Amino acid sequence: MSHLANLVELMNKTVFEPICLSFTDGEMTNRLQAIGIRCYVIETSNPFNISIQQRIIKLIRKEHIVIIHAHGTRAASNVLFPSILLELPLIYTVQGWSFHDDQGKLIYTLRKWSEKLICHFAKQVICVSDGNAETGKKQFNLSNPIVIKNGVNLRRFNPEKHSTLNRGDLGFNDNDFIVGFIARCTKQKAPIDFLDAVERAHQHDNRVKGLFIGEGDMDVEVNKFITEHHMEDYLFRSPFRIDIPDILSLLDIYCLPSLWKGLSIGLLEAMATGCAIIATPTDGTQEVIIHEQNGMIIPFNSPESICSTIIRFMNDDSLRSKCQTNVVSLISKQFNAQHTADCTVDIYKRLSHTRLMHS
């Protein structure tokens, strides 16, 4: 999670010492450990996992934790009971609610109930988009959420960054028009829609090539689609990488056809790098992308629309250039990760002060 990594890297560490607990091992923990952050991994893919609660409590006591900040529903659900038991303030950052309209009634109700439970016990709920905050208020009377929008580490992501890669390293050439998908390989991100669109666009103009970076529970389906549609010659496929700033600088278009999301940090990073953007109208995306001004909004579940927009961007240099210029300007003015980190630390200060006053 780039958002968490940015927060830990950029926060004022003279006031608070960050310690990371992750429920899956991977790139984020490697990145944080590389800059000297203590990281622990307690593996689980399940929310409210009772079997790991004692391990979490033991870790909290060992490290003398005074504030717990959970990012995402699974993390929040697994630290909720330890925070209550140990009487520690819990901050919950909502990166996107776990309930959404395409779920069955039972799953939707259970997930909405679990979100309500977490928010009830959290001392502060942070939403990364105005839309997410309004959804929480409407669905279960979420009180007093703070909106702190995700920011980009502009030291790492900017259009002037010199890439250590060249297109040839990924099997592309200078004449190719590269469309990229960099996200978790899950249903939420609609990866098959992306692949379908790239195949259609490549058939229309063989200069269109695809780049797919990510892994997740749809890996088997994604790999099967690539193989059955013989996309290997014009699609670069890779699991998560640590050189995303270099990768982004090689793209012509960044495409994110998500079905739901708060505000994607991956989208913001692509915008900061100067990619042309194609995205669906999720809550957070609608707050940053203005159609035909700094990107293109396409309908959900519509590979046809993604394809036609790819071709339009490829053939309209003026439109593409305008969108690229405008997204870079927006990010530099409104979505700096340093501001996000500073606002978050202010919440830590307030909660720690309140805790001392009542201890």
Secondary structure, 3 states (H helix, E strand, C coil): CHHHHHHHHHCCCCCCCCCEEECCCCHHHHHHHHCCCCEEECCCCCCCCHHHHHHHHHHHHHHCCCCEEEECHHHHHHHHHHHHHCCCCEEEEECCCCCCCCCCHHHHHHHHHHHHHHHHHCCEEEECCHHHHHHHHHHHCCCCCEECCCCECCCCCCCCCCCCCCHHHHCCCCCCEEEEEECCCCHHHCHHHHHHHHHHHHHHCCCEEEEEECCCCCHHHHHHHHHHCCCCCCEEEECCCCCHHHHHCCCCEEEECCCCCCCCHHHHHHHHHCCEEEECCCHHHHHHCCECCCEEECCCCCHHHHHHHHHHHHHCHHHHHHHHHHHHHHHHHHCEHHHHHHHHHHHHHHHHHHHHHCC
